[in-house]
Amino acid sequence: MFLLSAAALIFFSCTTETVLSDTAESPDETEVHNQSVAAAEIPFISETDNIDDPLKSKTTLEEVSLLWHAGFHDDARLRFNAENTDKDDEWHLWRGRLFIEQWSGSDLGLAGENISALLSDNDDIWAGTWTGGVIRFSVPLGTPTVWDPGLPSLAVRTVNRILSDNGVVRVLRYASLERYNKRSGKWFTETDLPASDRLQDLCIINNKTYLATLGYGLWVKTGVNWQKIDYPGLFINRLEEGDDGELLVATMDMGLFLYDTNNHSWTQPPSGRISEKNITSLIREGKYIIGGTYGNGAFIWNTDNSDVKTFNRDTLGDPWVLAVAGIGHHFYFGTFGSGLNVLDIKSGEWDRISLAEGISSADIASLIKDNEGNLWAGTLGGGIIRVSGSIYDD
């Protein structure tokens, strides 16, 4: 369909000048000139081209290039995905151009390029950095609002989590918890935290706030009081909300736990598979729990049949997996050194998005999906990357 539309545009552009030159009235010279330039700028017009099939005998990537430079960007993306071709350097470069956008720290008003936390909040993307920077990026406008540029400091100010709930955005740093009220536009700092540092993660389920720390264990706040949860140990890396009041708990030294916050019961994966692993990240996608570890690759736990699959350096290119995400039937693993590794859970096929696509850094520290099905990646040293959801056929 897009080939016919492209051909129709060329035919219309060429015939317009002929009609104008035969009219009795003298045409506006600027208008005629602009129409001539518009036609000339479409790169596949030449005396030898077949006007009915201007892309005839072109390779896939040549067709993509011609469509892209003529302004048919959506058609170029469709053509790129319509047919497999040799995945050479040119293929990777075109994939990067077609499906990936990037913003450096300076583009966003940040003092650094290391993005440690991301949040998708309606049309906004919030980002936090290792040096304490916090920005809200308006996707429709393409402009950031800088709350804190994140200047280097002797104090540890790393942003570990940004969370939105009931009109309030919470920013959890290494040693503080701040709240931003979107209605009033005011910031507040929590003063009643159960620990003064090594605050690692935050999750809100059924109006209860769960706080993960490194060294002080897991805490829950109901109303105005904090209570310590004795299980599962002192070193908690990550918290995520699961299904029906389920809390996913990733630990540094005891593996993965599922906490039923309604019945106060605990579940672990089948023994011996991912126990005692340093788990850095995890999410639930339907019946699957997807996770990454520090130094031991990644895993997928099918909670319906208790099957656990693990993936190592041979598959991921790197055993340090810092972030995971799921979009449709594709699961994303952000690695420390090997970019984004992507598993199609239906076909079992793997793909990699990395430096060959022109991304600014192969160290992916944080991942989040937005309401449009796009993936946002925070990098170490390369700012923020957006991967279009149309890169795959989800």
Backbone hydrogen bonds, N-H to C=O, Kabsch-Sander energy under -0.5 kcal/mol:
donor,donor_aa,acceptor,acceptor_aa,energy
5,S,1,M,-2.0
6,A,2,F,-2.1
7,A,3,L,-2.4
8,A,4,L,-2.8
9,L,5,S,-1.9
10,I,6,A,-1.9
11,F,7,A,-2.6
12,F,8,A,-2.5
13,S,9,L,-2.3
14,C,10,I,-2.3
15,T,11,F,-2.4
16,T,12,F,-1.8
17,E,13,S,-0.8
18,T,14,C,-0.8
19,V,15,T,-1.9
20,L,16,T,-2.0
21,S,17,E,-1.9
22,D,18,T,-1.0
22,D,19,V,-0.6
23,T,19,V,-0.6
23,T,20,L,-0.9
32,V,28,D,-2.2
33,H,29,E,-2.5
34,N,30,T,-2.5
35,Q,31,E,-2.1
36,S,32,V,-2.1
37,V,33,H,-2.5
38,A,34,N,-2.4
39,A,35,Q,-1.9
40,A,36,S,-2.4
41,E,37,V,-2.0
42,I,39,A,-1.2
45,I,42,I,-1.5
46,S,44,F,-0.5
49,D,46,S,-0.7
51,I,49,D,-0.7
53,D,50,N,-0.8
56,K,53,D,-2.0
58,K,55,L,-2.0
63,E,59,T,-2.5
64,V,60,T,-2.5
65,S,61,L,-2.4
66,L,62,E,-2.4
67,L,63,E,-2.6
68,W,64,V,-2.6
69,H,65,S,-2.6
70,A,66,L,-1.3
71,G,68,W,-1.5
72,F,67,L,-2.5
73,H,71,G,-1.5
76,A,72,F,-2.1
77,R,73,H,-2.0
78,L,74,D,-2.3
79,R,75,D,-2.6
80,F,76,A,-2.2
81,N,77,R,-1.9
82,A,78,L,-1.1
83,E,79,R,-0.7
88,D,86,D,-2.0
92,H,88,D,-2.0
93,L,89,D,-2.3
94,W,90,E,-2.3
95,R,91,W,-2.1
96,G,92,H,-2.3
97,R,93,L,-2.1
98,L,94,W,-2.6
99,F,95,R,-2.2
100,I,96,G,-1.5
101,E,386,R,-2.2
103,W,384,I,-2.6
108,L,104,S,-1.3
109,G,106,S,-0.9
110,L,105,G,-3.1
111,A,149,P,-2.9
115,I,113,E,-0.8
115,I,379,T,-2.9
116,S,114,N,-0.6
116,S,128,G,-2.1
117,A,128,G,-1.6
119,L,126,W,-2.1
121,D,119,L,-0.6
121,D,124,D,-3.1
124,D,121,D,-2.2
125,I,137,F,-2.5
126,W,119,L,-2.9
127,A,135,I,-2.2
128,G,117,A,-2.4
129,T,133,G,-1.7
130,W,114,N,-1.5
132,G,129,T,-1.4
134,V,148,D,-2.8
135,I,127,A,-2.1
136,R,145,T,-2.5
137,F,125,I,-3.2
138,S,136,R,-0.6
138,S,143,T,-2.8
139,V,123,D,-2.3
139,V,137,F,-0.7
142,G,138,S,-2.2
143,T,138,S,-0.9
145,T,136,R,-2.8
146,V,144,P,-0.5
147,W,134,V,-2.3
147,W,145,T,-0.6
148,D,134,V,-1.9
157,R,155,A,-0.6
159,V,129,T,-2.0
160,N,158,T,-0.7
160,N,172,L,-2.6
161,R,172,L,-1.4
163,L,170,R,-2.6
165,D,168,V,-2.6
168,V,165,D,-1.3
169,V,180,Y,-2.6
170,R,163,L,-3.8
170,R,168,V,-0.5
171,V,178,E,-2.8
172,L,161,R,-2.9
172,L,170,R,-0.6
173,R,171,V,-0.7
173,R,176,S,-2.9
174,Y,158,T,-1.2
178,E,171,V,-2.5
179,R,188,F,-3.1
180,Y,169,V,-2.9
181,N,179,R,-0.5
181,N,186,K,-2.5
182,K,167,G,-2.2
182,K,180,Y,-0.7
185,G,181,N,-2.7
186,K,181,N,-0.6
188,F,179,R,-2.6
190,E,177,L,-3.0
199,L,174,Y,-2.5
200,Q,198,R,-0.5
200,Q,212,A,-2.8
201,D,212,A,-1.5
203,C,210,Y,-2.0
205,I,208,K,-2.4
208,K,205,I,-1.7
209,T,221,K,-1.8
210,Y,203,C,-3.6
210,Y,208,K,-0.5
211,L,219,W,-2.5
212,A,201,D,-2.6
213,T,217,G,-1.2
214,L,198,R,-2.2
215,G,213,T,-0.8
215,G,234,L,-1.9
217,G,234,L,-2.4
218,L,229,I,-0.8
219,W,211,L,-2.5
220,V,227,Q,-2.6
221,K,209,T,-2.6
222,T,220,V,-0.5
222,T,225,N,-1.6
223,G,221,K,-0.5
224,V,222,T,-0.7
225,N,222,T,-1.3
227,Q,220,V,-2.8
229,I,218,L,-3.2
230,D,228,K,-0.6
233,G,230,D,-1.0
236,I,213,T,-2.6
236,I,234,L,-0.8
237,N,235,F,-0.5
237,N,250,A,-2.3
238,R,250,A,-1.6
240,E,248,L,-1.7
242,G,246,E,-3.4
247,L,259,Y,-2.6
248,L,240,E,-3.4
248,L,246,E,-0.5
249,V,257,F,-2.9
250,A,238,R,-2.8
250,A,248,L,-0.5
251,T,255,G,-2.2
252,M,235,F,-2.2
255,G,277,K,-1.3
257,F,249,V,-2.3
258,L,267,T,-2.9
259,Y,247,L,-2.9
260,D,258,L,-0.6
260,D,265,S,-2.9
261,T,245,G,-2.1
261,T,259,Y,-1.0
264,H,260,D,-2.1
265,S,260,D,-0.9
267,T,258,L,-2.1
273,R,270,P,-1.3
274,I,270,P,-0.5
277,K,274,I,-1.1
279,I,251,T,-2.2
279,I,277,K,-1.1
280,T,278,N,-0.5
280,T,292,G,-1.8
281,S,292,G,-1.4
283,I,290,I,-2.1
285,E,288,Y,-2.8
288,Y,285,E,-1.9
289,I,301,W,-2.1
290,I,283,I,-2.3
290,I,288,Y,-0.5
291,G,299,F,-2.4
292,G,281,S,-2.2
293,T,297,G,-2.4
294,Y,278,N,-2.9
295,G,293,T,-1.1
295,G,319,P,-0.8
297,G,319,P,-2.4
298,A,311,F,-2.2
299,F,291,G,-2.3
300,I,309,K,-2.4
301,W,289,I,-2.8
302,N,300,I,-0.6
302,N,307,D,-3.2
303,T,287,K,-2.6
303,T,301,W,-0.9
306,S,302,N,-1.5
307,D,302,N,-0.6
309,K,300,I,-2.7
311,F,298,A,-2.7
315,T,312,N,-0.9
316,L,312,N,-2.7
317,G,313,R,-2.6
321,V,293,T,-2.6
321,V,319,P,-0.9
322,L,320,W,-0.6
322,L,334,G,-2.2
323,A,334,G,-1.3
325,A,332,Y,-1.9
327,I,330,H,-2.7
330,H,327,I,-2.0
331,F,343,L,-2.6
332,Y,325,A,-3.4
333,F,341,N,-2.3
334,G,323,A,-3.3
335,T,333,F,-0.6
335,T,339,G,-2.1
336,F,320,W,-2.3
337,G,335,T,-1.2
337,G,362,A,-1.4
339,G,362,A,-2.8
340,L,353,I,-2.7
341,N,333,F,-2.4
341,N,339,G,-0.5
342,V,351,D,-3.2
343,L,331,F,-2.7
344,D,342,V,-0.5
344,D,349,E,-2.8
345,I,329,H,-2.4
345,I,343,L,-0.9
346,K,329,H,-0.5
348,G,344,D,-3.0
351,D,342,V,-2.2
353,I,340,L,-2.9
354,S,352,R,-0.5
357,E,354,S,-1.7
358,G,355,L,-1.9
359,I,354,S,-1.1
364,I,335,T,-2.7
364,I,362,A,-0.8
365,A,363,D,-0.6
365,A,378,G,-2.4
366,S,378,G,-1.6
368,I,376,W,-2.0
370,D,374,N,-2.2
373,G,370,D,-1.5
375,L,387,V,-2.5
376,W,368,I,-3.3
377,A,385,I,-3.1
378,G,366,S,-2.7
379,T,383,G,-2.4
380,L,363,D,-2.1
381,G,379,T,-0.8
382,G,113,E,-0.7
383,G,113,E,-2.0
384,I,103,W,-2.7
385,I,377,A,-2.6
386,R,101,E,-3.0
387,V,375,L,-3.3
388,S,99,F,-3.1
388,S,386,R,-0.6
391,I,388,S,-1.7
392,Y,389,G,-1.1
